Amino acid sequence: MSVPLLKIGAVLSTMAMVTNWMSQTLPSLVGLNGTVSRAGASEKITLFQSPEEGWQLYTSAQAPDGKCICTAVIPAQSTCSRDGRSRELRQLMEKVQNVSQSMEVLELRTYRDLQYVRSMETLMRSLDARLRAADGSLSAKSFQELKDRMAELLPLSSVLEQYKADTRTIVRLREEVRNLSGSLAAIQEEMGAYGYEDLQQRVMALEARLHACAQKLGCGKLTGVSNPITIRAMGSRFGSWMTDTMAPSADSRVWYMDGYYKGRRVLEFRTLGDFIKGQNFIQHLLPQPWAGTGHVVYNGSLFYNKYQSNVVVKYHFRSRSVLVQRSLPGAGYNNTFPYSWGGFSDMDFMVDESGLWAVYTTNQNAGNIVVSRLDPHTLEVMRSWDTGYPKRSAGEAFMICGVLYVTNSHLAGAKVYFAYFTNTSSYEYTDVPFHNQYSHISMLDYNPRERALYTWNNGHQVLYNVTLFHVISTAGDP
């Protein structure tokens, strides 16, 4: 009889631990540092303190005539897994789920053991009946053995009663856990605190829809630049930072290159969030130093100007090797034809919807900006255009949809002043202002994947959204 009693004791100990968790740990976790309001028997847990922490506008693209409107929204970052309250809620739901599963196992074991104890109860009653009916018919030895068996079984009566009570407790706790799980699920739905994986899938789906709409919109003419969005203040006064314009949306790596000449150190951050925090990065050491800040990452490779030369270098990050390098015929270098801010910015590489470009100048065209379309595999010049705009008078420049946009200054008060259209070999003067918040821009590049301008502004890494005028052709239009 000792083995069954030990088994019963282990089960009762397990139930005690579950009961203790339910009575002590669970109530403290349910608080989640939020507020609880009671209305009758129901409870509502409020975790957000203001509507600003709810859903927000992510990005949009639209036509002026309203034919196509693309809007994508995602939960604010405060509802992501990085937010403490969302993380606590997710952890609590996981704990409740674990307890619920443990209770199911415990209930199965309890039910099985209860059946065993009940069979023992039947045996005990049978022995008691035999003892009462013995009436002297048993020998003294047999009678004593029967009394000893009864004495061994006597503690089972109290254990059995406790077992029945604990069984009822398990049923009640299981119901409470079920109710709590339902309440937590309702809170999760209300606050939008989805698990990170679920949220990531939702964001990717929204991005896919946005990009599909952007593809339908096609290219457009720049009509506006948003207010600046400062991502981080890091590094010296001059430098460049960028993402891969050809990478899928799930790839959010950021590359960072501090300084404008003789540098070789490139930092690769895993995500934009890691870049903001300055964590989770690897270092690439380029075999040749760079000049200027006009670098670009395109399809897994870095394109940059080799220091004190007009050589274009294509460095592949994964293999950590130079795939190809080639001189750009006649291109000035070593501060011969820089932008107005100097900084060895003779050669500026860009990527837009149509591919890889180089912006520079030569002695043959009297220092006016030349735009050349490059083959990204061989770095050969496919075609060139002479814009007629003096490069030393330009603050910075960028390409959008085959159009070169030039700013008239790198200082405060700058605006997009000039546009050259490669498809028609024509130009026009523009007047598109943008807020130069930190008063000294040394790098300005367009990213067609994100339709945003990346800027290095006096040691600050800044983003601008752009507004493009789209001409949309739809079925049935004349």
N, C-alpha and C positions, 0 to 999 in steps of 0.2 A: 504493500500500500504506500510505501514511501515515494516511489517514482511518480505516481499520479499526483500526489500532493505537491511535489516539487514543480511539476508541469503547470499545475493550477496557480502556484505562487508566481511563476514567471509571467503568465498571462495577466494576472492581477497587477503585477508591477508595471507591465507595458501600458495597461489601461490607466494606471495612476499617472504615468508620464504624459499621456495624451490629455488627461483631464487637467493636469497642471498647466500644460501649454495653452489649453483653451481658456483657462481661468486667469492666467497671469500675462503670458506673452502676447496673446492675440489682441486683447483690448488696447495695449500700448501701441501695437503696430497699426491698428485701424485708424488711430488719430492722424497719422501721416503729417503732423504739424499743420493740419488744416483746421477748419471750424466745423462743428457738428450742430445741426439744428434738428430738433425733434418735433414731429407733428403726429400726435397720437402714438401709435405703436411703430410708425415708420421712422427711418433716419435718412437724412440727406447730408452727404459729406461734400463740402464746397472747397475745392483746392485752388481755384483761380481767384485772384483778388480783383482783377480788372478785365474788361473785354479786350484790352490790347494784347493780352496773352493768348487770345484765341487764334483763329485762322487769319491770315493776312495775304495781301496780293503778292504774288511771286514775280511774274513778268507778263508782258503782253505784247502783241503785235497786231496792227490793224491797218486797214486802208482808210484814207480820208473820206471816201464815199460810203463807208460802212458795209461794203460787200462781204468783208471777212473780218471777224474779230476773234482773236485767239487770246484766251486768258487762262493762266495756270495758277492755282493756289496750292500752298502747302501749309501744314501746321507751322506756327511760329517755332523758332528754335527752342523756346522754353518748354515745348512739349516733346522734344526729342529725348533720346535716352540720356543725353548729357545733363538734362535738368534733374535736380534732386528729387522733386516730388514725383515726377513720372517714373524715375528709376525705383523709388520706394514702392510705388503702386505695383510696378511689374514684379518686384521682388516679393511683395506681399502675396500677390496672386499665385506666384510659383510656390510659396510656402503653404498657402492654403490648399493648393492642388496636391502638394506632397502629403500634407496631413490627411486630406481626403482619401488619397490612395492608401496610406498607411492604415487608416481606419477601416477601409474595405477589407484589407488583409486581416486586420485584428478581428473584425466582425466574423469573418469566415472561420478563423481559428477559435474564436469564442464559441461560435455556434457548434463547431465540432466537439470542442471540449465539454460544452454544456450537455451535449447528448451523452457523452461518456459519463459525466457526473450523474445525470439522471438515471443511467443504467445502474450505476453504483447505488443510487437511492433505492431503486427497485430491489437490488440485492439486499440492502440493509433492512428494508421492510420485510423481505422474505425470511431473513435470519431472525428478525425480531419476532415474527409470527411463529417460527419454529421454536424459538426459545420459550415463548409463552405456552406453546402447545406441548412442550416436552413433558411436563407433568410427571417427572420421575421416570420416564421411559428411557432416558439416556443414562449411560454410566457416568460416574462422577468425573472421569477423565474427559469424556466427550462433552459433557456439560461445561467443564472448565474451558475447553478449547473454543466452544461456541461463545462463551462469555468474553474470552480474549479477542476473538474476531470482532465481536460487537464493540469492544473497547477501542480497537484500532479504527473502526469506522465512525466512532462517535464524533470526532472533530469535523467529519465531512458534512454534518448537518449545518453548522454555521457557515462553512465555506460555500455550500450550495445556496444558502440564502443570500450571501454576499454576491455570488456569481449572478444570480437572477437580478439583483439590484443593479450590478454593473452592466449587465446586458441591456437593461432599460436605459441606463445612462448613455451607452454607446449609440443607441437608436436616437436619443435626443440630441447628442452632440453631432451625429451625422446630419440631422435635419438642420441644425444651426450652421454647420459648415456649408451645406447646400444653399441656405439662404444668404450667407455671407458671400459665397462665390457669385450668386446672382447680383447682389448689391455692388460688388466690385466691378463686375462686367458692365453694369449700368453706368458706374462712375467713369470707367474707361471710355465708354462710348460718348459720354457727355463731355469729357475734357479732351478727347482726341488723343489721349496718351497711348498710342499704339506702340507695340514693341518696335525696336529699331529695324528689325528685318521687314516687318509689315510696312512701316513708314517708308523705308527705302524702296520697296516695291511700288508703293503709291506714288512716290516722287518720280521714279523712273517711268512709270506709266504716263504721268503728267508731262514729263519732259518729252517723251516720245510723241505725244499729241501736239505739244507746242512746236517741236521740230517739224512734224508733218505739216502743220499749218504754215510754218515759216518757209518750208520748201514750196508750198503752193504760192505764198506771197512772192517768193523769188527775191531778186535784188531790187534795191530802191535808192533814191537820192537822199543824202543826208539833209535833214531839215532842223534837227535839234540835238543838243547834248544835255544830259541830265545834270543835276547837282552832283558834286563828288561824293563818293563813298570811301572813306578812309578805311583800309583793311588793316594796316599795321604801320608803325614807325620803326624802321630798322635799317641800320647801315649808314653809310656816308651820304654826302649830298647828292652824289651821282651813282647811277646803277640801273639795273633792269630786272624785271621779274615777269614771268609768263606761265601759261599752261599750254599743253599741246593742242594745237588747233584741229588736229585730225583724230584725236583720241575719242573713244566712245564716251557718252555722258557719265558713265560710272567711274571713269578714270579722271580723278580731280587732282592729280599731282601738280605741284607748283615748283618751278625752277627759279633760283635766286642767284644773281651775279652782282656783287658789290664792286663799285669802282668803274672807271671808264678806260683804263689802259693798263697793260702789262699784267692783268689778272689771269689766273688759271683755275681758280677754285669755284666750282659750281655746286650749289646745294640743291638737292632734290627732296622735297617734302612730300609725304605720302598723300596728304589731303590739304585742302585750303584751311581746314580747322587746325591741322598740325602746323601749318605755316604761321597762322595767327598766334599760336601758343609757342612757336619755336621749338617743336619737338618732332620726333620720328622722322629724321632725315638721314640721307646718305650723302657722301661727298664724292664728286667727280673732279679729278685733276687733269685738266686739258694738256695735251702734249705741246701745244703752242699757245702763247698768251694772246689775249684778245685786245682789240682797239675799239673804242666807242661804246655805245650802249644799244646799238641797233640789231641785237641778236633776236633770233626767233627759234622756237621749237616746233618742228613740223614732222609728223609721222614718226616719232621716236628718235629724231636726230636734232642736234643743235647746229644752226647755221650762223657763223660769225666771221668777222674780219680779223685775219691774222695781223698782229701788231707790226707796225712799220712796213706794211706791204699792201698791195691791192688784191691779196689772195683771199678767196672765199673758202672756208673750211666747213666740211660736213662731218660732225662728230656723232657717232652712234652711241647712245647711252647704254644699251643692253650689253653690247660687246666691248664697250669702253675703248673704242678705236676710231680712227679717222677713216671714213669710207672713201672720201674723195676730196681733193682740193684743187682749185683752179684760179688763175688770175682773171680779173675782170678787165677786159681790154680798155686801156686808156683811163681807167678810174683813178681819180685823185685820192691820196691817202696822207696820213701823218699831219693832219690839220691843214691840208691844202685847200679843201673845199668843205669845211664843216658847216653845221647849222650855226645859227647866230650865237649859241651858247658855247661853241667850241667843243672841247672834250674829245678830240679825235673822231668826231661823228661824221667822217667823210662818207662812209658806206652804211646804209640803213636797209636791213632785210625785213620783209613784210610778207604776210600771208593773208589772203582774202578768200572769197568763195571760189575763185577761179585758179588759185595756186600760189606759187612762190614768186616774189618780186625782189628786185634790188633797186634802191634809190641812191643815186650818187651824181657825180658830175665829172666832166673832163675838160682839158684845155681846149680841145677842138670846138666845144660848144660854149666857150667863154664863161664857164662857171655856172651855166643854167642847169637846172635839175633834169637828169635823165632817168627815165623809168624803163627798166628792162625786165622782161618776163624770163625766168630761169627754169631750166629743166632740173627738177629736184634730184634726179638720179646722177646726172653728169655735170651739173652746174653750168652747162653751156647756155649762152644767151639765145633765146628763141626769137625775140623781137624787142626793139627799143623804140622809145618815143622821146623827143626833145620837147619839154614843156614850155621853155622860154622863161621860166621863173628862176631868178637868181637864188642859189642855194644859201648863200651867206645871209640873205634877208629873211630866210625861213626860220621860225622857231623850232618846229618839228613837223612831221608829216606822217600820214597813214593811208592805207588803201582800203576801200570798201567797194566791192562789186566792180572791180576794174577801174575805179575812179580814185585818183590821187588827191587827197585833201591836205592843204598846207596851212599851217598857222602863221600868223604874221609876227609872233613874238613868243619867247619862252617865259616871259615875266607876267606879272599881274596885268589884267586888262586884255589878254590875248583873245583872239577869236579865229575861227576857221575862215580864212580870207580868200583862198584860191582853190579851184577844183579843175583837174585835168581829166578828160574823159578819153580813155584809151580806145574805146570802141568807135569813136568818131574822130579821134585826133583833134579834139577841140577843147577849149577851156572857157571858164567864166569866173568872175570875181563874186565871192559870196560874203555873207555877213551872219555867221553862226557863232554866237558868243558861248563861252563856257567858263565856269568859275575856276580860276587858277588859285586854289585856296592857300597854297604854301609858297607861291610866288616864284618858283623856279623849276620848270619842267625840263628834265634831261632825257626822258624816254616816253614815247607815246605810240602805242600799237593797238590795232584793231584785232579782236579775236572773233572770227566768223562763227565759231561754234556757239559762243555765248552772246554774240552781237553786243559786245561791250568794248570799251577802250581801257587798256591797261596803261597806267601812268606811274612814273617815278618822279615825285614832286618834292624836291628838297629833303630827301631822306624818308619820305612817306610813300607807301605803296597804296595807290588810289585807283578806284574803278569809276567809270562813267557809263551809263546806259545811253544808247543812241536812238533817235527817232528817224525812221526812214519813210520817205514818200514812195508808196507802191502803186504801180499801175497794174491792175488785175484784169486778166482776160478770162472770162467764164463762158461756158457753152451757151450759145444763143445770142451772145453779144455781137453787134455788127462789127 
